[in-house]
Amino acid sequence: MEIQHLKITISGKVQGVFYRASAKAKADELGVRGFVRNERNGDVYIEAEAPEDVLYKFVKWCNLGPARAQVEKIDAVPGAFVGFTNFEVRR
């Protein structure tokens, strides 16, 4: 199955609620590779690579996030394949 690459921006109350750690746990569970980081404007930014069906499940999770998150908006756009080897939390 072909690997897809998505650039995902999550807006709302998504910092200070363990969003990055939870995203890493979900990515590891699903086999998604890439990274997650906080943005200065309060958003969370993710680059993710996986087969399309796996990315669908991951984006679906991103719409909810961890229990204390309040996701207001999510933007997911295709990007160029990078070839990530794992999923990491970046500062």
URNOR-V927660 format. One record per pair of residues at least 6 apart in sequence whose ideal C-beta (glycine too) atoms are under 8 Angstrom apart, sorted by the first residue. I is the first residue (numbers start at 1). J is the second residue. D is the distance in Angstrom with one decimal. If there is no record, write none. Layout:
i;j;d
I;J;D
I;J;D
//
This chain:
i;j;d
1;51;4.1
1;52;7.3
1;53;7.6
2;51;6.9
2;52;7.3
3;49;5.4
3;50;6.5
3;51;6.3
3;81;6.4
4;49;6.9
4;50;6.9
4;51;6.9
4;52;5.0
4;55;5.4
4;78;6.9
5;34;8.0
5;47;7.0
5;48;7.3
5;49;5.0
5;78;6.5
5;79;4.5
5;80;6.3
5;81;5.0
5;82;6.5
6;46;7.7
6;47;7.3
6;48;5.1
6;49;7.8
6;55;5.7
6;59;7.0
6;76;5.0
6;77;7.0
6;78;6.3
6;79;6.6
7;45;7.6
7;46;7.6
7;47;5.6
7;76;7.2
7;77;5.3
7;78;7.7
7;79;4.6
8;45;7.2
8;46;4.2
8;47;7.5
8;48;6.3
8;59;6.6
8;62;6.0
8;74;6.6
8;75;7.0
8;76;4.7
9;39;7.7
9;43;5.4
9;44;7.5
9;45;5.5
9;46;7.9
9;74;7.2
9;75;4.5
9;76;8.0
10;19;7.2
10;43;6.2
10;44;4.5
10;45;7.8
10;46;7.2
10;62;5.8
10;65;7.0
10;71;5.9
10;73;7.6
10;74;5.3
11;42;7.5
11;43;5.0
11;71;7.5
11;72;5.3
11;73;4.3
11;74;7.4
11;75;7.8
12;69;6.9
12;70;4.9
12;71;4.6
12;72;3.5
12;73;6.6
13;68;7.7
13;69;6.2
13;70;4.0
13;72;7.8
14;42;7.4
14;43;6.8
14;44;4.6
14;65;6.2
14;69;5.2
14;70;7.7
14;71;6.4
15;38;5.3
15;42;5.7
15;44;6.8
17;65;7.2
17;66;5.8
17;67;7.9
17;68;4.0
17;69;4.6
18;66;5.1
18;68;7.1
19;36;7.7
19;44;5.2
19;65;5.4
19;66;5.9
19;69;5.4
20;36;4.8
20;37;7.2
20;38;6.8
20;44;6.7
20;89;4.8
21;66;8.0
21;89;6.7
22;65;6.7
22;66;3.9
22;69;8.0
23;36;4.6
23;44;7.4
23;46;6.3
23;61;7.9
23;62;7.1
23;65;7.7
23;89;8.0
24;36;6.4
24;87;5.7
24;88;7.3
24;89;5.3
26;32;7.6
26;58;6.5
26;61;5.0
27;33;7.5
27;34;7.1
27;36;7.7
27;48;6.9
27;58;6.5
27;87;3.9
28;87;6.0
30;50;6.8
30;54;5.3
30;57;5.9
30;58;5.6
31;50;6.2
31;54;6.2
32;48;5.0
32;49;7.0
32;50;4.5
32;54;6.2
32;55;7.1
32;58;5.1
32;87;5.8
33;48;7.3
33;49;4.9
33;50;6.7
33;84;3.8
33;85;6.5
33;86;6.0
33;87;5.5
34;46;6.5
34;47;4.4
34;48;4.2
34;49;5.4
34;82;7.7
34;84;4.8
34;87;5.6
35;46;7.1
35;47;5.8
35;84;7.2
35;87;6.7
35;88;5.0
35;89;7.2
35;90;5.0
36;44;6.4
36;45;7.2
36;46;4.7
36;87;7.5
36;88;7.8
36;89;5.7
36;90;6.9
37;44;7.4
37;45;5.5
37;46;8.0
37;89;7.4
37;90;4.0
37;91;6.9
38;44;6.0
38;45;7.8
38;91;7.8
39;45;5.3
46;62;7.0
47;79;6.7
47;82;7.1
47;84;7.5
48;55;6.2
48;58;6.0
48;87;7.7
49;55;8.0
49;81;6.7
49;82;6.6
49;83;7.6
49;84;5.4
50;58;6.7
59;74;7.2
59;76;5.4
62;71;7.4
62;74;5.8
62;76;7.8
63;71;5.8
63;74;5.5
64;71;6.7
65;71;5.2
//
